[in-house]
Amino acid sequence: MNLQQLRIVRETARHNFNLTEAANALFTSQSGASKHIRDLEDELGVELFERRGKRILGLTQAGSSLMEIIERILLDAENLKRSAHQLAHEDQGSLAIATTHTQARYALPPIIARFKQAFPKVHLELHQCGPDEIVSMLKAGKVDIGIATEALHKEGQQFVCFPFYHWYHGVIVLEGHPLDDGQPLTLARIATHPIVTYHEGFTGRARIDQAFSSSELVPDIVLTALDADVIKTYVELGLGVGVIASMAYHEDRDRGLRLLDASDLLPRNTTYLALRRGHFLRSFAYHFLQLCRTDLDETTVQQVLAGHPA
């Protein structure tokens, strides 16, 4: 038995049992990958995959049972390499973070600046993607930390999530807009205007929909976008009023626009820091977490990762 055999089994499952794609991901041939799987099955005395001819259809019951052990062995092997590298290069290496555009653009810049000052030799990889992709990258071990408002805290025991910060949506309009008249802002008044806001699944969009639905209102959402800069652009063009994360508005930079407080109308949102259980973190990764939240020191995080209360 060797690690390459286990990697091929894992990649085959990850690539929907397409052996060609799994082999390509590991830079090997399909025939070689097939032989590795057969050799492992012969050694274990069980078939891991159901087949129809040469085509792999899925995992057998035995394969499903053993996949968790295979994942754990490979994760331990990866952690062993990372631990050895840390001992040799404590202040060098790479830190991979997956986050949404909103967090990368508005919440993280000062934190990343301080981190780079403390660890100039660490290569920081910042992946901007949607919440579902952040979850996938964390599960696959491709990133060390995930940061998002949606999806992460719903993953149960596989992730450990720490609240990063709370925030609210606001309504953004052109100066002189009918909503910018000093009168109390209500969802009913907002709903009389076309709305530009986030795509479904991004930046608290579900909570926006929930608020209107709870008030039995049907908003006229005429355009959606992934980030606030695009939303503000179309508000400036007069397409409608914008509903954005309040932190995305800057008075000096967004001249001609006004941000109206909607914290009493739209629910509070929480952005989370997520870690995969069992994933080895370098010491500088804990430093990054502590820059996000001062109470997240290395000991506290490790206790939670181990399943103990902080």
C-alpha positions in Angstrom: 0.0 0.0 0.0 1.3 3.5 -0.8 0.1 7.1 -0.7 -0.2 7.4 -4.5 -2.8 4.5 -4.5 -4.8 6.4 -1.8 -4.5 9.7 -3.7 -5.9 8.0 -6.9 -8.9 6.6 -5.0 -9.6 10.0 -3.4 -9.3 11.9 -6.7 -11.5 9.4 -8.5 -14.3 10.0 -6.0 -13.7 13.8 -6.2 -13.9 13.8 -10.0 -17.3 12.0 -10.1 -15.6 8.6 -10.8 -14.1 9.9 -14.0 -10.7 8.0 -14.0 -9.3 10.1 -16.8 -9.9 13.4 -14.9 -8.5 11.8 -11.7 -5.4 10.6 -13.5 -4.9 14.1 -15.1 -5.2 15.8 -11.7 -2.3 13.6 -10.4 -0.3 13.8 -13.6 -0.4 10.1 -14.3 -1.9 7.9 -17.0 -5.4 6.4 -16.8 -4.0 2.9 -17.2 -1.5 3.5 -14.4 -4.3 4.9 -12.2 -6.5 1.9 -12.9 -3.6 -0.5 -12.0 -3.0 1.3 -8.7 -6.6 0.9 -7.8 -6.7 -2.8 -8.6 -3.4 -3.4 -6.7 -4.9 -1.7 -3.6 -8.1 -3.6 -3.9 -6.2 -6.9 -4.1 -4.1 -6.0 -1.1 -7.2 -5.0 1.0 -9.3 -7.9 -0.2 -12.3 -5.7 -1.1 -13.5 -3.8 -4.1 -13.6 -0.1 -3.6 -15.5 0.8 -6.7 -18.6 -0.5 -8.5 -17.9 -1.1 -12.2 -19.7 -1.7 -15.4 -17.1 -3.2 -17.7 -14.1 -0.7 -17.5 -16.3 2.1 -16.4 -16.4 3.1 -12.7 -19.9 3.9 -11.5 -19.4 4.8 -7.8 -18.1 3.5 -4.4 -19.0 0.2 -3.1 -20.3 -0.1 0.5 -16.7 -1.1 1.5 -15.3 1.8 -0.5 -17.6 4.3 1.3 -16.6 2.9 4.7 -12.9 3.1 3.9 -12.9 6.6 2.2 -13.0 8.4 5.6 -9.9 6.5 6.6 -8.2 7.2 3.3 -9.0 10.9 3.7 -7.5 10.9 7.2 -4.3 9.1 6.2 -3.7 11.6 3.3 -4.5 14.6 5.6 -2.0 13.3 8.2 0.6 12.8 5.5 0.1 16.4 4.3 0.2 17.7 7.8 3.5 15.8 8.4 5.1 17.6 5.5 3.8 20.9 6.6 5.0 20.4 10.2 8.5 19.5 9.0 8.6 22.5 6.8 7.6 24.8 9.6 10.4 23.5 11.8 12.8 24.4 9.1 11.2 27.7 8.0 9.2 29.2 10.8 8.6 32.5 9.1 8.4 31.4 5.5 5.8 29.5 3.4 2.4 30.3 2.1 -1.0 31.1 3.5 -4.0 30.4 1.3 -7.3 32.2 2.0 -10.6 31.9 0.2 -13.0 34.7 0.6 -15.7 36.7 -1.3 -15.1 39.9 -3.1 -16.8 41.9 -0.4 -14.5 40.7 2.3 -11.4 40.9 0.1 -12.3 44.5 -0.9 -13.6 46.0 2.3 -12.8 44.0 5.4 -9.4 42.4 4.8 -7.1 45.1 3.4 -5.9 46.5 6.8 -5.5 43.0 8.2 -3.5 41.8 5.3 -1.3 44.9 5.4 -0.5 44.2 9.1 0.1 40.5 8.4 2.6 41.3 5.6 4.5 43.7 7.8 4.8 40.9 10.4 5.6 38.1 7.9 7.2 39.6 4.8 8.5 36.2 3.6 5.1 34.5 3.7 3.4 34.2 0.3 -0.2 35.1 0.7 -2.7 33.6 -1.7 -6.1 35.4 -1.8 -8.7 33.4 -3.7 -11.9 35.4 -4.4 -14.8 33.2 -5.1 -18.4 32.4 -4.2 -19.4 30.9 -0.8 -20.0 27.4 -2.3 -16.5 27.4 -3.9 -15.0 28.5 -0.6 -16.5 25.5 1.1 -15.2 23.2 -1.7 -11.7 24.6 -1.4 -11.6 24.2 2.3 -12.9 20.6 2.1 -10.2 19.8 -0.5 -7.5 21.3 1.6 -6.6 23.8 -1.1 -6.9 26.8 1.3 -6.1 27.2 5.0 -8.8 29.7 6.0 -12.2 30.5 4.5 -14.0 33.8 5.1 -17.6 34.4 4.1 -21.0 35.3 5.4 -22.9 32.4 3.7 -22.4 28.6 3.7 -19.5 28.1 6.0 -21.3 27.8 9.4 -23.7 25.3 7.9 -21.1 22.6 7.4 -21.4 21.0 10.8 -18.6 19.0 12.2 -16.2 19.2 9.3 -15.4 22.9 9.8 -14.8 25.0 12.9 -16.3 28.5 12.4 -15.5 31.7 14.4 -17.6 34.8 14.1 -15.4 37.5 12.5 -17.6 40.5 12.7 -21.3 41.6 12.3 -22.6 44.0 9.7 -25.8 45.4 8.2 -27.0 46.3 4.7 -27.8 49.8 3.8 -29.8 51.5 1.0 -27.8 53.6 -1.4 -29.4 56.3 -3.6 -28.5 59.3 -5.7 -28.5 62.6 -3.8 -31.9 64.1 -4.0 -33.7 60.8 -4.5 -37.3 60.6 -3.2 -36.1 58.2 -0.4 -33.5 60.8 0.7 -36.1 63.1 2.1 -35.5 62.9 5.8 -38.7 60.8 6.3 -38.5 57.4 8.1 -37.2 54.7 5.8 -39.4 51.6 5.5 -39.4 48.4 3.4 -42.6 49.5 1.9 -41.1 52.7 0.6 -38.0 50.9 -0.7 -40.3 48.4 -2.5 -41.9 51.1 -4.6 -38.6 51.6 -6.4 -36.6 49.3 -8.6 -33.8 47.6 -6.7 -30.2 46.7 -7.6 -28.5 44.3 -5.2 -26.4 41.1 -4.8 -26.8 37.8 -6.6 -28.6 35.1 -4.7 -26.2 33.3 -2.3 -23.9 36.3 -2.0 -23.3 39.0 0.7 -26.4 38.3 2.8 -28.9 38.3 -0.1 -31.0 35.7 1.5 -31.6 38.0 4.5 -32.7 40.8 2.2 -35.2 38.5 0.6 -36.4 37.2 4.0 -37.0 40.7 5.3 -39.3 41.7 2.3 -41.0 38.3 2.4 -41.7 38.6 6.1 -43.4 42.0 5.4 -45.4 40.5 2.6 -43.6 42.7 0.0 -42.4 41.7 -3.4 -39.4 43.9 -4.3 -38.7 44.8 -8.0 -35.1 43.6 -8.3 -34.1 44.7 -11.7 -30.4 43.8 -11.6 -28.0 41.8 -9.5 -24.3 41.7 -9.2 -21.5 40.0 -7.3 -20.0 43.1 -5.7 -21.0 46.5 -4.4 -18.9 48.5 -6.8 -21.0 47.2 -9.7 -24.2 47.9 -7.8 -23.1 51.5 -7.1 -22.3 52.0 -10.7 -25.8 51.1 -11.8 -27.4 53.2 -9.1 -25.4 56.2 -10.4 -26.9 55.4 -13.8 -30.4 55.7 -12.3 -31.4 52.1 -12.7 -32.7 51.9 -9.2 -31.8 52.1 -5.5 -29.1 49.8 -4.2 -29.0 47.5 -1.3 -25.4 46.9 -0.3 -23.2 46.0 2.6 -22.9 49.3 4.6 -19.1 48.9 4.8 -18.9 49.2 1.0 -19.9 52.8 1.1 -17.3 55.6 1.5 -18.5 59.1 1.6 -15.4 60.6 0.0 -15.1 58.1 -2.8 -18.9 57.7 -3.5 -19.7 61.3 -4.1 -23.1 61.9 -5.5 -24.5 58.9 -3.6 -26.1 58.7 -0.2 -26.2 55.8 2.2 -29.5 55.4 4.1 -29.4 53.5 7.4 -31.5 50.3 7.1 -30.2 48.5 10.2 -33.7 48.6 11.8 -35.2 47.1 8.6 -32.8 44.4 7.4 -31.4 41.6 9.7 -27.9 41.6 11.0 -25.3 39.6 9.1 -22.3 37.7 10.5 -19.1 37.0 8.6 -17.3 33.8 9.7 -13.7 32.6 9.7 -13.7 28.9 8.9 -11.0 26.2 9.4 -11.2 22.5 8.4 -10.8 20.1 11.3 -7.5 18.2 11.0 -5.9 20.7 8.6 -2.4 21.7 9.8 -1.9 25.4 10.3 1.4 27.1 10.4 2.1 29.5 13.2 1.7 32.5 11.0 -1.9 31.4 10.1 -2.8 31.7 13.8 -1.3 35.1 13.8 -3.6 36.0 10.9 -6.6 34.8 12.8 -5.6 36.9 15.8 -5.4 40.0 13.6 -9.0 39.3 12.6 -10.0 38.7 16.2 -7.7 39.5 19.1 -9.1 36.7 21.3 -8.2 34.0 18.7 -4.8 33.1 20.0 -3.2 29.8 18.9 -4.1 27.9 22.1 -7.7 28.9 21.9 -8.1 27.9 18.3 -6.3 24.6 18.8 -8.6 23.8 21.7 -11.7 24.4 19.6 -10.3 22.4 16.7 -9.7 19.5 19.1 -13.3 19.7 20.2 -12.7 21.3 23.6 -14.5 24.5 24.6 -12.4 27.6 24.5 
